């Protein structure tokens, strides 16, 4: 990975971090943001069948974490054995840092709003594990793999809202947080960390 590409990843991480702060301010500190958040929540609750909403919650909260957590550990070890140490470290670092930050923010309430559910720690864990699986996957991920990961991420997001566990703002905050951490970790480690094929990312044999 060239220095220019690493800087692009770093800038993306900074931009996502700023978007996280903007989303927090808009949805937690303004009436317009709070109303928009409530409208999105009501749309989800009223437009999806109750049984589907409950199933989404079950999948997104306990099952995704229980299934993907061990899978990431196994695939990270496999990547390490195969010499892809950057991807192995990223696969563990991204969920760890994302989850730690989400838990700290909920405990410390840095925005001083009294809200204890922003960002969603379940969403942060689930979304970061989806990203980690793609990073430590044994083969490079093509556009279909990215599409599958996006579908899984949407399911995690909806599942955390669909059964009254979280507001949409909590999930959006988690998504931006995970995106920020992912981009900064990729920028830090460089090399083959993104694990993307040429049709979704610029990679050359020399990047490894």
Secondary structure as UniProt FT lines:
FT   HELIX           3..29
FT   HELIX           31..47
FT   HELIX           50..58
FT   HELIX           59..63
FT   HELIX           64..81
FT   TURN            82..83
FT   HELIX           85..108
FT   TURN            110..111
FT   HELIX           121..136
FT   HELIX           143..162
FT   HELIX           168..189
FT   TURN            191..194
FT   TURN            198..200
FT   HELIX           205..207
//
